[in-house]
């Protein structure tokens, strides 16, 4: 297991340099918010009420109170996305890192986790043409970057069935937004480049509870709360005049603007509340549902504003589960495979010219045992976002996660 950790840490610097999305919807807010749970639960519609002793979902840090083995997890996605408007269509592909974490039991019923994951991703390129008084005006909008999150989480089980957890986050990143404007009546093309450097902290609080309904069936429930937080933004903006020459641009003039109070601003990250519950038979099957509420109306970024977008409170609903035919059938591999499926619906809280952007998806996949309690999870997420009147996205994400389990930090015993 140790060699996999070293290789993963070596690859992380490369993977994080890649563009995290190619969605025009990442223009709004801090970008597209990434799913912050593990791949196994993502393939169950995002339901996170169930947790076992060999796998961690740090979206709810209380899950660490059940951890029995040291767990290393690395997850990636390959995103196929097609965009359609009333006048055009195109497609994009993007490779993503979902998370990288190391979790371990500290003492009986006490566990910790450290990790790194993207929080939001910005990546878009939009070209529009507007005719005013018989003259064409061209706009090209391009953005990249996003916010990453490093975290330290602790979970504890004070009494049987009840677990509590807390996670502290350090949020950091950078976003670059570039707007180009040209018109036949103008000699030069105008480019406005805005850059923001983000830093800030946030917290996540979690509770999980398991209650035996009978000798076979157990009720699983969880609550997670993320308080409203602040993100510091250091901003710069440069205006440049470009002269088209032979298919390229020659810089004629460039000036860095004096932003005054806008050179340093604070963004408000909205609070979130998630509830989940389900019923299952340990290590055999589980079915549940979850819902989350995001106070997106609290979001504010005084440096980047738009007249046609507003933010309202949003919500997400997910339903899903898993089925494991026979975990003890060691000679029959496919009976030890865990099959997962689910679906979700999300009201993002982003309103474009009065129309709220909604997202719907179907999830499916399987966790394949490779050695001991370790496994590889492979699955897909098919979904649709928005509507064709302004922008319709159809997407498919191929998800792959590696989870390795070992007994670190435990003394060996000799008989």
Protein Blocks (a to p, Z undefined) as FASTA:
>chain_A
ZZmmmmmmmmmmmmmmpcfbfcfklmgojbjcddfbdfklmmnoopakbccfkbccfkbm
mlmmmpcbdcddddddddddddddfkbccdddddddfbdcddddfbghiacddddddfbd
cdddddddddeehiacddddddedddddddddddddfbghiacddddddddddddddddd
ddfkbmbdcddddddddddddddddddddddfblmbccdddddddddddddddddddddd
dddeehiacdfbdcdddekjmmpccdddddddddddddddehkbccddddddddfklpcc
fkbccfkbccdddddddddddddfblmlmklmklmpccddddddddehpagehiacdddd
ddddddddfbhjbccddddddddedjfkloccddddddddddddddehiacddZZ
